[in-house]
Amino acid sequence: MSNSNSSAQLFLQPLWDCTRTATESPFFPVIFAITTYVGFCLPFVVLDALYPWVPALRRYKIHPDFSPSVWQVLPCLGQTLYQHAVFVFPVTLLLWATSPARLPADAPELLELANHVLACLLLFDAEFFAWHALHHKVPWLYRNFHKVHHQNPSSFALATQYMSVWELFSLGFFDMVNVKLLGCHPLTVLVFHVINIWLSVEDHSGYDFPWSTHRLVPFGLYGGVVHHDLHHSQFTCNFAPYFTHWDRLLGTLRQASVK
C-alpha cells in the first residue's frame, strides 16, 4: 500500500476503532437508526416550537402559516418507534443470528469511503425513483402502501418516516442490497446511513436555509426541500428523493421557485 493510501486509511482508523465494538451488538442497528433520526429531527422540532414567537424564522419556512401541532408530531414519532421495535429489530436480530458480520480490523481509505457513499446515494436515488413513481401511478399500490406518507400535506421533520411497514422495508432492502453490491466497508455503511437520514429529514423539514443541501450542490443537480415539497402538494412530479436527473430525463421534473 502506498504512503498516500496508508495516510488516508489512518485518518479514519481511530473512528473505526471506536465504532467497531459497538457495531458487533445486535441492538446497534436499531439504536443507531433511531438516535440518528431523532437527533436530526430534534433541531427542527425545536424550531417549530419556537416559530410562533420568533418572527425571523418566517423567511425560512416554506409554509409560513403552518406549524405542526403536538397531535401531528406525536403520532409520527410513535409510529417510527413502534415500527422499529416491532418489525425492524426482530429482522435485524434474525440477520445477526443467521449471518454474523465479520468486521475488518482496518478502516477503509478515505477516497474509497467517499466513492462508495456517493455510489450508494445514486443507486438509492434511482431505486426509490422507480419505486415511488410506481406507487403513485398504480392506485392500488398508492392506496395500500404509500398514502400514509402523504397524510400530512405540509411536511415537518418527524413526518419523514411516517410510512407503511412495506415502504420502510422497501427502503431498507435497497440500502442492504446496495452496500452488498458495492462491497462497502461497515464504516462506509454507517456514514451513508447518517447522510441518507439527514437528507431525508432535511427534505421534509419545511425549512429552506441558505446552507440547505440544494443550495450547496450546483447546476440544479439536487432537488432539496422546496423541490420535495412540490411532490407532496402536487403528487405527479419530483419522484426522486434527492437528485433531479431521473425526473428530468423522464419528464416528471417540476421546478420549484427558490427564494
C-alpha positions as a Markdown table, in Angstrom:
| # | Residue | x | y | z |
|---|---|---|---|---|
| 1 | Met | 0.0 | 0.0 | 0.0 |
| 2 | Ser | 1.3 | 3.5 | -0.9 |
| 3 | Asn | 2.1 | 6.1 | 1.7 |
| 4 | Ser | -0.8 | 8.3 | 0.5 |
| 5 | Asn | -3.3 | 5.4 | 0.8 |
| 6 | Ser | -1.9 | 4.5 | 4.2 |
| 7 | Ser | -2.3 | 8.1 | 5.4 |
| 8 | Ala | -5.9 | 8.2 | 4.1 |
| 9 | Gln | -6.7 | 4.9 | 5.9 |
| 10 | Leu | -5.1 | 6.0 | 9.1 |
| 11 | Phe | -7.2 | 9.2 | 9.0 |
| 12 | Leu | -10.3 | 7.0 | 9.6 |
| 13 | Gln | -8.7 | 4.3 | 11.7 |
| 14 | Pro | -9.4 | 6.0 | 15.1 |
| 15 | Leu | -13.0 | 6.4 | 14.2 |
| 16 | Trp | -13.4 | 2.8 | 13.1 |
| 17 | Asp | -11.6 | 1.6 | 16.3 |
| 18 | Cys | -14.1 | 3.4 | 18.4 |
| 19 | Thr | -17.1 | 2.2 | 16.4 |
| 20 | Arg | -16.2 | -1.3 | 15.6 |
| 21 | Thr | -17.0 | -2.9 | 19.0 |
| 22 | Ala | -20.4 | -1.2 | 19.1 |
| 23 | Thr | -21.4 | -2.4 | 15.7 |
| 24 | Glu | -21.0 | -6.0 | 16.8 |
| 25 | Ser | -24.1 | -5.8 | 19.0 |
| 26 | Pro | -27.4 | -6.9 | 17.5 |
| 27 | Phe | -29.0 | -3.9 | 19.2 |
| 28 | Phe | -26.7 | -1.4 | 17.5 |
| 29 | Pro | -28.5 | -1.0 | 14.1 |
| 30 | Val | -31.9 | -0.1 | 15.6 |
| 31 | Ile | -30.4 | 2.1 | 18.3 |
| 32 | Phe | -28.2 | 3.8 | 15.7 |
| 33 | Ala | -31.1 | 4.4 | 13.3 |
| 34 | Ile | -33.4 | 5.7 | 15.9 |
| 35 | Thr | -30.9 | 8.0 | 17.7 |
| 36 | Thr | -29.6 | 9.4 | 14.4 |
| 37 | Tyr | -33.1 | 10.0 | 13.0 |
| 38 | Val | -34.5 | 11.6 | 16.2 |
| 39 | Gly | -31.2 | 13.6 | 16.7 |
| 40 | Phe | -31.6 | 15.1 | 13.2 |
| 41 | Cys | -35.3 | 15.8 | 13.7 |
| 42 | Leu | -34.9 | 17.4 | 17.1 |
| 43 | Pro | -33.5 | 20.8 | 15.9 |
| 44 | Phe | -36.4 | 21.2 | 13.5 |
| 45 | Val | -38.9 | 20.2 | 16.3 |
| 46 | Val | -37.3 | 23.0 | 18.4 |
| 47 | Leu | -37.6 | 25.5 | 15.5 |
| 48 | Asp | -41.3 | 24.6 | 15.1 |
| 49 | Ala | -41.9 | 25.1 | 18.8 |
| 50 | Leu | -40.2 | 28.5 | 18.7 |
| 51 | Tyr | -41.7 | 29.5 | 15.4 |
| 52 | Pro | -44.8 | 31.4 | 16.7 |
| 53 | Trp | -42.5 | 33.5 | 18.9 |
| 54 | Val | -39.6 | 34.1 | 16.6 |
| 55 | Pro | -40.7 | 36.1 | 13.5 |
| 56 | Ala | -37.2 | 35.9 | 12.0 |
| 57 | Leu | -37.9 | 32.2 | 11.2 |
| 58 | Arg | -40.8 | 33.1 | 8.9 |
| 59 | Arg | -38.5 | 33.9 | 6.0 |
| 60 | Tyr | -37.1 | 30.3 | 6.0 |
| 61 | Lys | -40.4 | 28.5 | 6.4 |
| 62 | Ile | -41.8 | 27.0 | 3.2 |
| 63 | His | -45.3 | 27.3 | 4.5 |
| 64 | Pro | -45.2 | 30.3 | 6.8 |
| 65 | Asp | -48.7 | 29.8 | 8.1 |
| 66 | Phe | -48.2 | 26.2 | 9.1 |
| 67 | Ser | -46.7 | 24.8 | 12.2 |
| 68 | Pro | -47.2 | 21.2 | 13.2 |
| 69 | Ser | -49.3 | 20.6 | 16.3 |
| 70 | Val | -48.3 | 18.1 | 19.1 |
| 71 | Trp | -51.2 | 15.9 | 17.8 |
| 72 | Gln | -49.4 | 15.7 | 14.4 |
| 73 | Val | -45.9 | 15.2 | 15.8 |
| 74 | Leu | -46.5 | 12.6 | 18.4 |
| 75 | Pro | -48.3 | 10.0 | 16.2 |
| 76 | Cys | -45.3 | 10.3 | 13.7 |
| 77 | Leu | -42.8 | 9.7 | 16.4 |
| 78 | Gly | -44.8 | 6.9 | 18.0 |
| 79 | Gln | -45.2 | 5.1 | 14.7 |
| 80 | Thr | -41.5 | 5.3 | 14.0 |
| 81 | Leu | -40.6 | 3.9 | 17.4 |
| 82 | Tyr | -43.3 | 1.2 | 17.1 |
| 83 | Gln | -42.2 | 0.0 | 13.7 |
| 84 | His | -38.5 | -0.2 | 14.7 |
| 85 | Ala | -39.3 | -2.1 | 17.9 |
| 86 | Val | -41.9 | -4.5 | 16.5 |
| 87 | Phe | -40.7 | -5.0 | 12.9 |
| 88 | Val | -37.2 | -3.7 | 12.3 |
| 89 | Phe | -35.5 | -5.1 | 15.4 |
| 90 | Pro | -36.7 | -8.7 | 15.0 |
| 91 | Val | -35.5 | -8.8 | 11.4 |
| 92 | Thr | -32.2 | -7.3 | 12.5 |
| 93 | Leu | -31.8 | -9.9 | 15.2 |
| 94 | Leu | -32.6 | -12.7 | 12.8 |
| 95 | Leu | -30.0 | -11.4 | 10.3 |
| 96 | Trp | -27.4 | -11.1 | 13.1 |
| 97 | Ala | -28.1 | -14.7 | 14.4 |
| 98 | Thr | -28.1 | -16.3 | 10.9 |
| 99 | Ser | -25.2 | -14.4 | 9.4 |
| 100 | Pro | -23.0 | -12.7 | 11.9 |
| 101 | Ala | -20.8 | -9.9 | 10.5 |
| 102 | Arg | -17.1 | -10.4 | 10.2 |
| 103 | Leu | -15.8 | -7.0 | 10.8 |
| 104 | Pro | -12.4 | -6.0 | 9.3 |
| 105 | Ala | -9.7 | -4.6 | 11.6 |
| 106 | Asp | -8.7 | -1.9 | 9.2 |
| 107 | Ala | -10.7 | 1.2 | 8.3 |
| 108 | Pro | -11.5 | 2.0 | 4.7 |
| 109 | Glu | -9.4 | 4.5 | 2.7 |
| 110 | Leu | -11.0 | 8.0 | 2.7 |
| 111 | Leu | -11.4 | 8.1 | -1.1 |
| 112 | Glu | -12.9 | 4.6 | -1.1 |
| 113 | Leu | -15.4 | 5.7 | 1.5 |
| 114 | Ala | -16.4 | 8.8 | -0.4 |
| 115 | Asn | -16.8 | 7.0 | -3.7 |
| 116 | His | -19.0 | 4.3 | -2.1 |
| 117 | Val | -21.1 | 6.8 | -0.3 |
| 118 | Leu | -21.8 | 8.7 | -3.5 |
| 119 | Ala | -22.5 | 5.4 | -5.4 |
| 120 | Cys | -24.9 | 4.3 | -2.6 |
| 121 | Leu | -26.8 | 7.7 | -2.8 |
| 122 | Leu | -27.0 | 7.5 | -6.6 |
| 123 | Leu | -28.2 | 3.9 | -6.6 |
| 124 | Phe | -30.8 | 4.6 | -3.8 |
| 125 | Asp | -32.0 | 7.6 | -5.7 |
| 126 | Ala | -32.6 | 5.5 | -8.9 |
| 127 | Glu | -34.3 | 2.7 | -7.0 |
| 128 | Phe | -36.5 | 4.9 | -4.9 |
| 129 | Phe | -37.5 | 6.9 | -8.0 |
| 130 | Ala | -38.8 | 3.7 | -9.7 |
| 131 | Trp | -40.5 | 2.5 | -6.5 |
| 132 | His | -42.0 | 5.9 | -5.8 |
| 133 | Ala | -43.3 | 6.6 | -9.3 |
| 134 | Leu | -44.8 | 3.1 | -9.5 |
| 135 | His | -46.6 | 3.6 | -6.1 |
| 136 | His | -48.1 | 6.8 | -7.4 |
| 137 | Lys | -49.0 | 5.5 | -10.9 |
| 138 | Val | -50.8 | 2.4 | -9.6 |
| 139 | Pro | -53.8 | 3.4 | -7.5 |
| 140 | Trp | -53.9 | 0.1 | -5.5 |
| 141 | Leu | -50.2 | 0.5 | -4.5 |
| 142 | Tyr | -50.7 | 4.1 | -3.6 |
| 143 | Arg | -53.8 | 3.4 | -1.6 |
| 144 | Asn | -52.5 | 0.4 | 0.3 |
| 145 | Phe | -48.8 | 1.3 | 0.8 |
| 146 | His | -47.8 | 4.9 | 0.1 |
| 147 | Lys | -50.8 | 7.0 | 1.0 |
| 148 | Val | -50.0 | 7.1 | 4.7 |
| 149 | His | -46.8 | 9.1 | 3.9 |
| 150 | His | -49.0 | 11.8 | 2.3 |
| 151 | Gln | -51.4 | 12.2 | 5.2 |
| 152 | Asn | -49.5 | 15.3 | 6.3 |
| 153 | Pro | -49.8 | 17.7 | 3.2 |
| 154 | Ser | -47.3 | 20.1 | 4.7 |
| 155 | Ser | -44.1 | 18.3 | 5.7 |
| 156 | Phe | -42.3 | 18.5 | 9.0 |
| 157 | Ala | -39.2 | 16.7 | 10.2 |
| 158 | Leu | -40.8 | 13.9 | 12.2 |
| 159 | Ala | -43.2 | 13.1 | 9.3 |
| 160 | Thr | -40.1 | 11.8 | 7.3 |
| 161 | Gln | -40.6 | 8.2 | 8.4 |
| 162 | Tyr | -44.3 | 8.3 | 8.8 |
| 163 | Met | -44.8 | 5.5 | 6.3 |
| 164 | Ser | -46.2 | 2.0 | 5.9 |
| 165 | Val | -44.2 | -1.0 | 7.0 |
| 166 | Trp | -43.9 | -2.1 | 3.3 |
| 167 | Glu | -42.3 | 1.3 | 2.4 |
| 168 | Leu | -40.0 | 1.1 | 5.4 |
| 169 | Phe | -38.8 | -2.3 | 4.5 |
| 170 | Ser | -38.5 | -1.4 | 0.8 |
| 171 | Leu | -36.1 | 1.4 | 1.6 |
| 172 | Gly | -34.2 | -0.9 | 4.0 |
| 173 | Phe | -33.9 | -3.5 | 1.3 |
| 174 | Phe | -32.5 | -1.0 | -1.2 |
| 175 | Asp | -29.9 | 0.0 | 1.4 |
| 176 | Met | -28.9 | -3.5 | 2.2 |
| 177 | Val | -28.6 | -4.6 | -1.5 |
| 178 | Asn | -26.6 | -1.6 | -2.5 |
| 179 | Val | -23.9 | -1.9 | 0.2 |
| 180 | Lys | -23.6 | -5.6 | -0.5 |
| 181 | Leu | -23.4 | -5.0 | -4.3 |
| 182 | Leu | -20.6 | -2.4 | -3.8 |
| 183 | Gly | -18.8 | -4.3 | -1.1 |
| 184 | Cys | -18.9 | -1.3 | 1.3 |
| 185 | His | -16.9 | -1.3 | 4.4 |
| 186 | Pro | -19.1 | -1.3 | 7.6 |
| 187 | Leu | -17.8 | 2.3 | 8.4 |
| 188 | Thr | -18.9 | 3.4 | 4.9 |
| 189 | Val | -22.3 | 1.9 | 5.6 |
| 190 | Leu | -22.7 | 3.9 | 8.8 |
| 191 | Val | -21.6 | 7.1 | 7.1 |
| 192 | Phe | -24.0 | 6.5 | 4.2 |
| 193 | His | -26.9 | 5.9 | 6.6 |
| 194 | Val | -26.1 | 9.1 | 8.5 |
| 195 | Ile | -26.1 | 11.2 | 5.3 |
| 196 | Asn | -29.1 | 9.4 | 3.9 |
| 197 | Ile | -31.1 | 10.0 | 7.1 |
| 198 | Trp | -30.1 | 13.7 | 7.2 |
| 199 | Leu | -31.0 | 14.3 | 3.6 |
| 200 | Ser | -34.4 | 12.7 | 4.1 |
| 201 | Val | -35.1 | 14.8 | 7.3 |
| 202 | Glu | -33.9 | 18.0 | 5.6 |
| 203 | Asp | -36.2 | 17.3 | 2.6 |
| 204 | His | -39.2 | 17.0 | 4.9 |
| 205 | Ser | -38.2 | 19.7 | 7.5 |
| 206 | Gly | -40.3 | 22.5 | 6.0 |
| 207 | Tyr | -37.3 | 24.9 | 6.3 |
| 208 | Asp | -35.2 | 26.3 | 3.4 |
| 209 | Phe | -32.0 | 27.7 | 4.8 |
| 210 | Pro | -29.1 | 29.4 | 3.0 |
| 211 | Trp | -27.0 | 26.3 | 3.9 |
| 212 | Ser | -29.6 | 23.7 | 2.7 |
| 213 | Thr | -28.1 | 21.0 | 0.6 |
| 214 | His | -29.8 | 22.1 | -2.7 |
| 215 | Arg | -28.1 | 25.5 | -2.4 |
| 216 | Leu | -24.7 | 23.9 | -2.0 |
| 217 | Val | -24.9 | 21.5 | -4.9 |
| 218 | Pro | -24.5 | 23.4 | -8.2 |
| 219 | Phe | -26.4 | 23.3 | -11.5 |
| 220 | Gly | -29.7 | 22.2 | -10.1 |
| 221 | Leu | -28.5 | 18.6 | -9.7 |
| 222 | Tyr | -30.0 | 18.3 | -6.3 |
| 223 | Gly | -33.7 | 18.9 | -5.6 |
| 224 | Gly | -34.0 | 19.7 | -1.9 |
| 225 | Val | -36.7 | 20.7 | 0.5 |
| 226 | Val | -38.7 | 23.0 | -1.8 |
| 227 | His | -38.4 | 20.5 | -4.7 |
| 228 | His | -39.7 | 17.7 | -2.5 |
| 229 | Asp | -42.5 | 19.8 | -1.0 |
| 230 | Leu | -43.8 | 20.3 | -4.5 |
| 231 | His | -44.2 | 16.5 | -4.7 |
| 232 | His | -46.2 | 16.5 | -1.5 |
| 233 | Ser | -48.5 | 19.2 | -2.8 |
| 234 | Gln | -48.9 | 18.1 | -6.5 |
| 235 | Phe | -48.3 | 14.3 | -6.3 |
| 236 | Thr | -47.4 | 13.9 | -10.0 |
| 237 | Cys | -43.9 | 15.3 | -10.1 |
| 238 | Asn | -40.4 | 15.1 | -8.4 |
| 239 | Phe | -40.4 | 11.4 | -7.6 |
| 240 | Ala | -36.7 | 11.1 | -6.9 |
| 241 | Pro | -35.7 | 11.7 | -3.3 |
| 242 | Tyr | -32.6 | 13.7 | -3.9 |
| 243 | Phe | -31.1 | 14.3 | -7.3 |
| 244 | Thr | -33.0 | 15.7 | -10.3 |
| 245 | His | -31.7 | 13.7 | -13.3 |
| 246 | Trp | -34.3 | 10.9 | -13.3 |
| 247 | Asp | -37.2 | 13.3 | -13.1 |
| 248 | Arg | -35.6 | 15.5 | -15.8 |
| 249 | Leu | -34.9 | 12.5 | -18.1 |
| 250 | Leu | -38.5 | 11.1 | -17.7 |
| 251 | Gly | -40.4 | 14.3 | -17.8 |
| 252 | Thr | -41.6 | 14.4 | -14.2 |
| 253 | Leu | -39.4 | 17.3 | -13.0 |
| 254 | Arg | -41.2 | 20.4 | -11.8 |
| 255 | Gln | -39.0 | 23.3 | -10.8 |
| 256 | Ala | -39.7 | 25.0 | -7.6 |
| 257 | Ser | -39.2 | 28.7 | -7.1 |
| 258 | Val | -36.3 | 29.3 | -4.7 |
| 259 | Lys | -36.4 | 32.4 | -2.5 |
